[in-house]
Amino acid sequence: MTALAPWTGGRLGIVMMSALGDAVHVLPLLDALKTHAPSTHVTWVLQPGPAEMVRGHPYVDDAVIFRRDRGLAAYADVRRELARRPLDVVLNLQVYFKAGLVTLLARAPVKLGFDVTRARDANWLFTTHRIPPHAPQHVQDQYFEFLGAIGVAHGEPRWHLAPTAEERARARALLQTAGGPLVGLVVATSRPGKNWMPERYAELAGRLRRELGARCVLLGGATPIERGAADAMLARTDAAPIDALGSGLRTLLGLLEACDVVVSSDTGPYHMCVAMNVPAVGLYGYTNPKRVGPYRRFTELVIDAYGDPGEDYPVSMDYRTGRMQRIAVDDVLAKVTLALERYGGEPWRRLRAPERLTASG
């Protein structure tokens, strides 16, 4: 296998189709690529949800939508679209079979993917080049390995993720009744093992209201899992949280930005908060925070129920079930209090001003 020439610009494809959190981790790569070679034209293959999140992003030049609900027809659709978009290099950032098939369909002489050890579902068969083997590490650093393979340097990550003025206005309209500190609650994810219990969210909302004078807003989509968790939580509290579920992904950006602190397990909105510099309390029991925790921001706000006391567990993709129950309301309340004390003052809010977020990621 020949070594790759350093990237100097041209047409670059990204294959990262699903998972909002993973899509967030792609954004610093785009910043580094465009900084290194401004002539880089990025075409990203992704599913409708992540595509909505990055709509209007300054460094996403083109998007090819993979509609999973179309079954095999989705691949025919993508093949047709990619046939119109010849590329110089494709970065296959996913390790699964469907991403391998999409990579195969791309018209590019160089298709860079994971090494054989880390690739799953024989994904490496669909690439022409692989990044060198590496010990497991945070997923953001794992993606940065792709930059190193094509000679692109990177500094501190910059995401350039922010709502538009119109999206901020929609968020403000939903939050008209809020008073005092605003605490966002992402009450559920699509993977039940990640979710904290609705009754504990209900108790947390009540105590935040009584002890800190805070108002809660429920954040996320309107899937049956999310709606069911929200309804179960609302039935157990008189703290009158603002129910903003199902407001749309772009409005969600505005809602997250408006919060003083957000409480969430490992999910897309949580990583969106980190990208936008919104203090976020991370609830980890099911997924490994060393691999998918917040990247270089708000690490002191993580509640780690993944490991046993004193355990120096390795970075891995392994899930651990039954551990979210270890997280007590007192634990979360203490982290929210810390976040408000550390980041809730006026200087911090000025630092997070919309124009700064838009300009610096």
C-alpha positions in Angstrom: 0.0 0.0 0.0 1.5 3.3 -1.1 1.9 6.2 1.4 -0.6 9.1 1.1 0.5 12.4 -0.3 0.0 15.4 2.0 -3.4 17.0 1.5 -3.1 20.3 -0.5 -6.8 20.9 -1.3 -9.4 19.5 -3.6 -12.5 17.5 -3.3 -12.8 15.6 -0.1 -15.6 13.2 1.0 -16.7 12.4 4.5 -18.6 9.2 5.3 -20.1 9.6 8.8 -23.8 8.9 8.4 -25.4 8.5 11.8 -25.3 9.6 15.4 -25.4 13.2 16.2 -22.6 13.0 18.7 -20.3 11.5 16.2 -21.2 14.1 13.7 -20.3 16.8 16.2 -16.8 15.2 16.5 -16.4 15.5 12.7 -16.7 19.3 12.8 -13.2 20.0 14.2 -11.7 18.0 11.3 -13.5 20.3 8.8 -12.0 23.3 10.6 -8.5 21.9 10.4 -8.9 20.9 6.8 -10.2 24.3 5.7 -7.5 26.1 7.7 -4.8 23.9 6.2 -6.1 24.1 2.6 -8.9 26.7 2.1 -9.6 25.2 -1.4 -10.9 22.0 0.2 -14.4 21.3 -1.0 -16.2 19.0 1.5 -19.0 16.6 0.5 -20.5 14.8 3.5 -22.6 11.6 3.3 -24.9 11.6 6.3 -28.5 10.8 7.5 -31.2 13.4 7.7 -30.8 14.2 11.4 -27.1 15.0 11.4 -27.7 16.8 8.0 -30.2 19.1 9.7 -27.8 19.8 12.5 -25.0 21.0 10.2 -27.3 22.8 7.7 -25.6 26.1 7.0 -22.3 25.2 8.6 -19.6 27.3 7.0 -17.4 24.3 6.2 -19.9 21.8 4.8 -20.0 22.6 1.1 -22.2 19.7 0.0 -24.3 17.0 1.6 -25.5 13.7 0.2 -28.4 12.3 2.3 -28.5 8.6 3.2 -32.1 7.8 3.9 -32.0 4.6 5.9 -35.7 4.1 5.9 -35.5 3.5 2.1 -33.7 0.2 2.7 -31.6 -1.0 -0.3 -33.0 1.9 -2.4 -30.9 4.2 -0.1 -27.7 2.8 -1.6 -29.0 3.3 -5.1 -29.8 6.9 -4.3 -26.4 7.6 -2.8 -24.6 5.9 -5.7 -26.5 8.1 -8.2 -25.6 11.3 -6.2 -21.9 10.3 -5.7 -21.6 9.5 -9.4 -22.1 13.2 -10.0 -19.5 14.2 -7.4 -16.0 12.7 -8.2 -13.7 13.0 -5.2 -10.0 13.0 -4.6 -10.0 11.5 -1.1 -12.7 9.9 1.0 -12.4 9.6 4.8 -14.5 6.7 6.1 -14.9 7.6 9.7 -17.4 4.8 10.5 -16.4 1.2 11.2 -19.6 -0.5 10.1 -20.7 -2.4 7.0 -23.1 0.1 5.7 -20.5 2.8 5.8 -18.2 0.5 3.9 -20.8 0.0 1.2 -21.2 3.8 0.8 -17.4 4.2 0.7 -17.3 1.6 -2.1 -19.9 3.6 -4.1 -17.8 6.8 -3.9 -15.7 7.7 -7.0 -12.3 8.4 -5.5 -8.7 7.1 -6.0 -8.0 7.2 -2.3 -10.4 5.9 0.4 -9.0 6.1 3.8 -10.4 4.0 6.7 -9.6 2.4 10.0 -6.9 -0.2 10.4 -7.9 -3.9 10.3 -8.0 -4.2 14.1 -10.5 -1.4 14.7 -12.6 -1.8 11.6 -15.8 -3.9 12.1 -17.9 -5.9 9.7 -14.9 -6.2 7.3 -15.1 -2.5 6.8 -11.4 -2.3 5.9 -12.1 -4.2 2.6 -13.8 -1.2 1.2 -10.9 1.2 1.6 -7.7 1.6 -0.4 -5.7 2.9 2.6 -5.9 2.5 6.4 -4.7 4.7 9.3 -2.0 3.0 11.3 -3.0 0.9 14.3 -3.3 2.8 17.5 -4.3 2.1 21.1 -8.0 3.0 21.8 -8.5 6.7 22.7 -11.2 9.4 22.8 -13.3 9.3 19.6 -12.2 12.9 18.8 -8.6 12.0 18.9 -9.4 8.9 16.9 -10.9 11.1 14.2 -7.8 13.3 14.3 -5.7 10.3 13.3 -7.2 10.7 9.8 -5.8 14.2 9.6 -2.4 13.0 10.5 -2.5 10.3 7.8 -3.0 13.0 5.1 -0.5 15.5 6.6 -3.0 18.0 8.1 -2.1 19.5 11.5 -4.7 20.5 14.0 -4.7 22.6 17.2 -7.4 23.1 19.7 -10.7 21.9 18.3 -13.1 24.4 16.9 -16.6 23.3 16.0 -18.3 26.4 14.5 -21.7 25.2 15.6 -24.3 27.8 16.5 -27.9 28.7 15.9 -29.0 31.4 13.5 -30.7 34.6 14.7 -34.0 33.1 13.6 -33.4 29.9 15.6 -32.4 31.9 18.7 -35.7 33.8 18.3 -37.7 30.6 18.2 -35.9 29.3 21.2 -36.6 32.6 23.1 -40.3 32.3 22.3 -40.4 28.9 23.9 -38.6 30.1 27.0 -40.7 33.3 27.7 -41.9 32.0 31.0 -38.5 31.0 32.3 -37.1 32.8 35.3 -33.9 32.3 37.3 -31.2 29.9 36.1 -32.3 27.8 33.2 -31.4 24.1 33.4 -31.9 21.9 30.4 -32.8 18.2 30.9 -32.2 15.8 28.0 -34.5 13.1 29.5 -33.9 10.2 27.2 -31.8 8.8 24.3 -32.7 6.3 21.6 -30.7 3.7 23.6 -32.6 2.8 26.8 -29.5 1.6 28.6 -28.1 5.1 28.6 -31.1 6.7 30.2 -31.4 7.9 33.8 -34.8 7.2 35.5 -37.7 9.7 34.9 -38.5 9.7 38.6 -35.0 11.0 39.4 -35.3 13.7 36.8 -38.6 14.6 38.4 -37.0 14.8 41.9 -34.1 16.8 40.4 -36.4 19.4 38.8 -38.2 19.9 42.1 -35.1 20.4 44.1 -33.6 22.7 41.5 -36.7 24.8 41.8 -36.8 24.8 45.6 -33.1 25.0 46.4 -31.6 27.0 43.5 -34.7 28.9 42.1 -34.0 27.3 38.7 -36.5 26.4 36.0 -36.0 23.3 33.9 -36.7 22.9 30.2 -37.1 19.4 28.6 -35.0 19.0 25.5 -34.8 16.5 22.7 -36.9 14.9 20.0 -40.4 13.5 20.1 -39.7 9.8 19.6 -41.8 7.4 21.7 -38.9 6.7 24.1 -38.3 10.5 24.7 -42.0 11.4 24.9 -42.7 8.5 27.3 -39.8 9.4 29.6 -40.9 13.1 29.6 -44.5 12.2 30.4 -43.4 9.9 33.2 -41.2 12.7 34.6 -43.9 15.4 34.3 -46.4 13.2 36.1 -44.1 13.1 39.1 -43.2 16.8 39.6 -44.9 20.1 40.3 -41.9 22.1 39.3 -43.5 23.0 36.0 -40.7 22.3 33.5 -41.0 23.9 30.1 -41.8 21.0 27.7 -39.8 21.8 24.5 -39.5 18.3 23.1 -39.9 18.0 19.4 -39.1 21.6 18.6 -36.7 20.6 15.8 -33.0 20.1 15.8 -32.1 23.6 14.7 -34.3 25.2 17.4 -32.7 22.8 19.8 -29.4 24.6 19.2 -31.0 27.8 20.3 -32.5 26.2 23.4 -29.2 24.6 24.4 -27.4 27.9 23.9 -29.9 29.6 26.2 -29.4 27.2 29.1 -27.1 28.0 32.0 -26.4 24.3 32.3 -27.7 21.1 30.7 -28.0 17.7 32.2 -27.7 14.8 29.8 -26.4 11.3 29.4 -24.1 10.5 26.5 -26.2 11.7 23.5 -26.2 14.1 20.6 -27.5 17.2 22.5 -24.8 16.7 25.2 -22.0 16.9 22.6 -23.7 19.8 20.9 -23.5 21.6 24.3 -19.7 20.9 24.6 -19.2 22.2 21.0 -21.1 25.4 21.8 -19.4 26.0 25.1 -22.6 25.4 27.1 -21.8 23.9 30.6 -23.1 20.3 30.6 -23.4 17.7 33.3 -22.7 14.3 31.8 -24.3 11.2 33.2 -22.2 8.2 32.3 -22.9 4.6 33.3 -23.6 2.8 30.0 -20.9 4.3 27.8 -17.2 4.9 28.5 -16.5 8.5 29.4 -12.8 8.1 28.5 -13.9 7.4 25.0 -17.1 9.5 24.5 -16.9 12.0 27.4 -16.7 15.7 26.8 -13.6 16.7 24.9 -11.4 19.1 26.8 -14.4 21.0 28.3 -16.5 20.5 31.4 -14.7 17.3 32.4 -15.2 18.2 36.0 -19.0 18.0 35.5 -19.0 14.4 34.5 -20.6 11.8 36.8 -18.8 8.6 36.2 -20.9 5.5 37.1 -19.2 3.5 34.4 -16.3 2.4 36.5 -16.2 0.8 39.9 -14.7 2.9 42.8 -10.9 3.0 42.2 -11.1 1.2 38.9 -8.7 2.3 36.2 -10.8 0.9 33.4 -9.4 1.1 29.8 -10.7 3.1 26.9 -13.1 0.8 25.1 -16.4 0.6 23.1 -17.8 -1.8 25.7 -21.2 -1.0 27.2 -22.0 -1.6 30.9 -25.6 -2.2 31.8 -27.4 -1.5 35.0 -25.1 1.4 36.1 -27.2 4.5 35.4 -29.1 3.5 38.6 -26.0 4.3 40.6 -26.3 8.0 39.8 -28.2 9.7 42.7 -30.1 13.0 42.5 -27.7 14.4 45.1 -24.8 13.7 42.7 -26.4 15.6 39.8 -27.6 18.5 42.0 -24.0 19.0 43.2 -22.7 19.1 39.7 -25.4 21.5 38.5 -24.6 23.7 41.5 -20.9 23.6 40.6 -21.6 24.5 37.0 -23.7 27.5 38.0 -21.1 28.7 40.5 -18.2 28.3 38.0 -19.9 29.3 34.8 -23.1 31.1 35.6 -21.7 34.6 36.1 -21.9 37.5 33.7 -18.3 37.3 32.5 -18.9 33.7 31.4 -22.2 34.7 29.6 -20.3 37.4 27.7 -17.7 34.8 26.7 -20.6 32.7 25.3 -22.1 35.6 23.4 -23.6 34.5 20.1 -21.2 36.5 18.0 -18.2 34.9 19.7 -19.7 31.4 19.3 -20.3 32.0 15.6 -16.9 33.4 15.1 -14.8 30.9 17.1 -16.8 27.7 17.2 
